[in-house]
Amino acid sequence: MMQQSAYDRFRNTFESAHGKQQPSPFSRLLSGQTNLQTINNSLLFWQDHADSHKPLLDNIKQWMVNEVDPERIENEAQVPASYLQGLRTSGCLSAKIPQQYGGLGVSQITFSKLLERIGSYSEVLALIVSVQQLGVAQGLLSAQKLESESSRAQGERQRQKYLKQLAQNSIGAFCLTTPETGSDPSRLQTIARLSQDQHSFELSGNNQLGGKLYATLGTIANLYIMLAVVLYHHENIDDIEPRQRITAFIVDKACAGISIQALDFCGWHGLPNAAITLNKVVISQENQLGEIGDGLKIAFMNLGSGRINIASISLGMMKQLSRISRWWGVERIQGGKPIGEHELNTQQLLKMNASVYATESFLQFVSALADQPDTDIRLEAAILKLFSSHALVDVADETLQLRGGRGYESYASQRRRGDHAVPVERLFRSARMMKIGEGGSNILQLYIMRCLLNDFLNKYRTLQQGKNRRWRQYLALLPSAIRFIGDYLSPYANTQLITAKQLRRHSQYIIKTTRAYKKLIMIQFAGEYFCYLTQLATHYMQGQSTKAIRKPDQSFEQRQVFLGLCSQIAMYLSIMSVTCLRAQNKAEPKAMELADEFCIQAREKIELFFIQIKNHSRQREAMVKIRGMDTLNHQYADALEQNILAFELRGIKPNKD
Ligand SMILES: Cc1cc2nc3c(=O)[nH]c(=O)nc-3n(C[C@H](O)[C@H](O)[C@H](O)COP(=O)(O)OP(=O)(O)OC[C@H]3O[C@@H](n4cnc5c(N)ncnc54)[C@H](O)[C@@H]3O)c2cc1C
């Protein structure tokens, strides 16, 4: 069997998640068709629907303030049964399950508001509500979109059975991660061996290979969606391409052979989370979700909603933290005046305001987009998750700094001293996870660029793969290049939509910078193409094989530093547009000031990214590669790691001294 390169695996995994949905507004950034009117419509849709299910939101507020003590979860490192029951009674654990299956059937807009509200008070309870929806319920609903005529009846049976159970009294967990796979699930090693009569599967995986890791709700769930690689009788996993066989299964905790081990983390104390080993767990074919090989598609479809949920919880936490900062900025007097009035701190407070307002704006836009049927939200959800998680970590860090020693001190310790206790330290620890779960930041940056470049690179590849003669292949980029020049002239449609006097200059900046951005990307790609041609010519003249030469699209997609910086420019440009539109719709002076503040800060960052790209020349890129390899080969260890009592690290030799 032909071995795929890691690059191809990554690309195919990404492609497998692409459905036939409507392209989203920002996926057209590079093809010059981002339409501000579409974006504005989503924001207006949010406004119109923000108050639906108000009783649910009111009840949860009432219940949390009266009954829930987030510090109890923290101190006891577990969620009291009464809290879970409260979430159940209020409808939170079945909020997004469609009404026909016994849930409340709320929209993503309401769900985002619900998570924000719960997350502002107890991040642990908010994550439980989020994962209850994502774990099994969303998997069942995503699988529905992939159903064929032949699999529809089985799918409906599963939904009738399991969605109703989840709406009534079950808890569900989603189990993709294993010890060997995290960001790249295409190499998954959980085995689902099909029985000879094809009526059942035997699931296996242990703590070293294939067992499930980090399953949120894993300790309290009674239903799981597990992803595993289907093997036919006598087949060996090394002989197949696992990605094509990754399949989702609904597994009941009551099955024999399941062992669960509770895990705990730097933050999120009390969050139910587990490592799960599977010792020949037999499940019926009836529990296979979708077709064999649909597993990653289902997982990726879940990721969109998961990322919106993470952003909603982050927003709740961020609002709470920035409020604490504002309070302490006035309350604490040092150097003769409130610390918030010292300019360095004032600047930080403004940054927090801007981050909160921009996160909320983009969250409103993406949540409303998710409520439009058949719209591909993956790019926007990735931008939202990347931005909100970083904004949260920054806000948590700055709040902790502003609180000084009290910021670093635990809530319990502050209380023991009789101080006015505030749990900044807890929120700071929990915030950090947001950059890891539902797609780590590095992966998201690459993913954003993959989405943005998808159309262009796919067209390019199609042309390259055509049965053209060689010389024509070299010119294959021409049609795309010509189209690009046309698109380059019109980076946004309906830009006149941002008319507010205070924000107009930002609108002009967005147009100008989008052009510069597109030009930059195309020049870099052309450079890649030129290098490719030069290498081809050199090899050809020297009579060497050209097979090993990396194609321009492949080498382009591997320039991670460049792509990472580009993804952040796209992120800030997108968020600026949405934030300006939202402020303008609100037509309040303070909203306009917040949008203006965000744009000022975003523009500073964008300019810095352009400088960083310029400085990251090919020469610098080569140097980073060489020095990076030296680092990984421990070449600098002697110079850097003298005089430490080193921890034991598998595979690393002890230091010389
Ligand atoms: C609190 C918590 C709850 C979780 N809940 C669940 C759950 O319910 N279900 C579930 O299935 N999983 C869950 N996870 C797992 C989570 O999704 C993974 O931790 C995450 O996908 C990262 O995988 P990893 O930990 O194996 O890191 P790795 O994939 O090993 O990545 C390590 C680092 O390398 C970077 N990296 C990886 N690949 C690349 C690349 N190609 N290029 C550049 N950088 C790269 C990553 O961004 C990361 O910073 C949870 C994790 C936590 C911490």
The ligand as an SDF file (V2000), in Angstrom:
LIG
                    3D

 53 58  0  0  0  0  0  0  0  0999 V2000
   -9.8570   19.7380   29.6220 C   0  0  0  0  0  0  0  0  0  0  0  0
   -9.8260   18.9740   28.3270 C   0  0  0  0  0  0  0  0  0  0  0  0
  -10.9990   18.4200   27.8410 C   0  0  0  0  0  0  0  0  0  0  0  0
  -10.9700   17.6480   26.6730 C   0  0  0  0  0  0  0  0  0  0  0  0
  -12.1270   17.0420   26.2440 N   0  0  0  0  0  0  0  0  0  0  0  0
  -12.0780   16.1820   25.1960 C   0  0  0  0  0  0  0  0  0  0  0  0
  -13.2280   15.4070   24.8270 C   0  0  0  0  0  0  0  0  0  0  0  0
  -14.3020   15.5480   25.4180 O   0  0  0  0  0  0  0  0  0  0  0  0
  -13.1110   14.5160   23.8140 N   0  0  0  0  0  0  0  0  0  0  0  0
  -11.9510   14.3490   23.1330 C   0  0  0  0  0  0  0  0  0  0  0  0
  -11.9170   13.5300   22.2130 O   0  0  0  0  0  0  0  0  0  0  0  0
  -10.8350   15.0850   23.4400 N   0  0  0  0  0  0  0  0  0  0  0  0
  -10.8770   15.9740   24.4530 C   0  0  0  0  0  0  0  0  0  0  0  0
   -9.7460   16.7160   24.8000 N   0  0  0  0  0  0  0  0  0  0  0  0
   -8.5340   16.5320   24.0370 C   0  0  0  0  0  0  0  0  0  0  0  0
   -8.1800   17.7410   23.1810 C   0  0  0  0  0  0  0  0  0  0  0  0
   -9.0720   17.8440   22.1110 O   0  0  0  0  0  0  0  0  0  0  0  0
   -6.7290   17.5330   22.7360 C   0  0  0  0  0  0  0  0  0  0  0  0
   -5.9270   17.7220   23.8780 O   0  0  0  0  0  0  0  0  0  0  0  0
   -6.3370   18.4670   21.6350 C   0  0  0  0  0  0  0  0  0  0  0  0
   -6.9530   18.0650   20.4400 O   0  0  0  0  0  0  0  0  0  0  0  0
   -4.8160   18.4680   21.4110 C   0  0  0  0  0  0  0  0  0  0  0  0
   -4.3470   17.1650   21.2610 O   0  0  0  0  0  0  0  0  0  0  0  0
   -3.0660   16.6560   22.0930 P   0  0  0  0  0  0  0  0  0  0  0  0
   -3.3170   16.9650   23.5120 O   0  0  0  0  0  0  0  0  0  0  0  0
   -2.7880   15.2550   21.7270 O   0  0  0  0  0  0  0  0  0  0  0  0
   -1.8800   17.5660   21.5810 O   0  0  0  0  0  0  0  0  0  0  0  0
   -1.0040   17.3390   20.2650 P   0  0  0  0  0  0  0  0  0  0  0  0
   -1.8590   17.0680   19.1000 O   0  0  0  0  0  0  0  0  0  0  0  0
    0.0740   16.3790   20.5920 O   0  0  0  0  0  0  0  0  0  0  0  0
   -0.3840   18.7910   20.0690 O   0  0  0  0  0  0  0  0  0  0  0  0
    0.6150   19.3240   20.9500 C   0  0  0  0  0  0  0  0  0  0  0  0
    0.9510   20.7290   20.4560 C   0  0  0  0  0  0  0  0  0  0  0  0
    1.4870   20.6650   19.1330 O   0  0  0  0  0  0  0  0  0  0  0  0
    0.7220   21.4830   18.2500 C   0  0  0  0  0  0  0  0  0  0  0  0
    0.6290   20.7980   16.9470 N   0  0  0  0  0  0  0  0  0  0  0  0
    0.1190   19.5730   16.7130 C   0  0  0  0  0  0  0  0  0  0  0  0
    0.1770   19.2840   15.4050 N   0  0  0  0  0  0  0  0  0  0  0  0
    0.7440   20.3580   14.7940 C   0  0  0  0  0  0  0  0  0  0  0  0
    1.0670   20.6860   13.4460 C   0  0  0  0  0  0  0  0  0  0  0  0
    0.7990   19.8610   12.4350 N   0  0  0  0  0  0  0  0  0  0  0  0
    1.6360   21.8780   13.1940 N   0  0  0  0  0  0  0  0  0  0  0  0
    1.8860   22.7550   14.1930 C   0  0  0  0  0  0  0  0  0  0  0  0
    1.6150   22.5070   15.4810 N   0  0  0  0  0  0  0  0  0  0  0  0
    1.0320   21.3310   15.7780 C   0  0  0  0  0  0  0  0  0  0  0  0
   -0.6430   21.6570   18.9050 C   0  0  0  0  0  0  0  0  0  0  0  0
   -1.2980   22.8700   18.5250 O   0  0  0  0  0  0  0  0  0  0  0  0
   -0.2770   21.6430   20.3780 C   0  0  0  0  0  0  0  0  0  0  0  0
    0.0850   22.9390   20.7690 O   0  0  0  0  0  0  0  0  0  0  0  0
   -9.7590   17.4890   25.9530 C   0  0  0  0  0  0  0  0  0  0  0  0
   -8.5860   18.0990   26.4380 C   0  0  0  0  0  0  0  0  0  0  0  0
   -8.6120   18.8220   27.6050 C   0  0  0  0  0  0  0  0  0  0  0  0
   -7.3350   19.4470   28.0920 C   0  0  0  0  0  0  0  0  0  0  0  0
  1  2  1  0
  2  3  1  0
  2 52  2  0
  3  4  2  0
  4  5  1  0
  4 50  1  0
  5  6  2  0
  6  7  1  0
  6 13  1  0
  7  8  2  0
  7  9  1  0
  9 10  1  0
 10 11  2  0
 10 12  1  0
 12 13  2  0
 13 14  1  0
 14 15  1  0
 14 50  1  0
 15 16  1  0
 16 17  1  0
 16 18  1  0
 18 19  1  0
 18 20  1  0
 20 21  1  0
 20 22  1  0
 22 23  1  0
 23 24  1  0
 24 25  2  0
 24 26  1  0
 24 27  1  0
 27 28  1  0
 28 29  2  0
 28 30  1  0
 28 31  1  0
 31 32  1  0
 32 33  1  0
 33 34  1  0
 33 48  1  0
 34 35  1  0
 35 36  1  0
 35 46  1  0
 36 37  1  0
 36 45  1  0
 37 38  2  0
 38 39  1  0
 39 40  1  0
 39 45  2  0
 40 41  1  0
 40 42  2  0
 42 43  1  0
 43 44  2  0
 44 45  1  0
 46 47  1  0
 46 48  1  0
 48 49  1  0
 50 51  2  0
 51 52  1  0
 52 53  1  0
M  END
$$$$
